[in-house]
Amino acid sequence: MSDRVVAVGSAVTYVDPRGQARDAVVTAVWGTPEERPAINVVFVSDDESRHDVYGRQIERATSVVHRTMQPAPGNFWFTA
């Protein structure tokens, strides 16, 4: 596990509530790096029907905790 500091614009891996890992970009950081902060992320939808003139639509997840803080098998983030 990396201890890389995350900031707005950082690339992270977000694991959704179904346990699917996705590439994501940080849009907000809540807390300090030492606390392994909660973050907001944006990622490309995996639903092929969610398409518009700009391409595949995006989805957001908010208040996502680091994997070390999440006992559930999804809805967390980490860096490589």
Sequence and secondary structure as in RCSB ss.txt:
>XXXX:A:sequence
MSDRVVAVGSAVTYVDPRGQARDAVVTAVWGTPEERPAINVVFVSDDESRHDVYGRQIERATSVVHRTMQPAPGN
FWFTA
>XXXX:A:secstr
       TT EEEEE TTS EEEEEEEEEES GGG  EEEEEEE S TT EETTEE EEEEEEEEEGGG  SSSS
EEE  
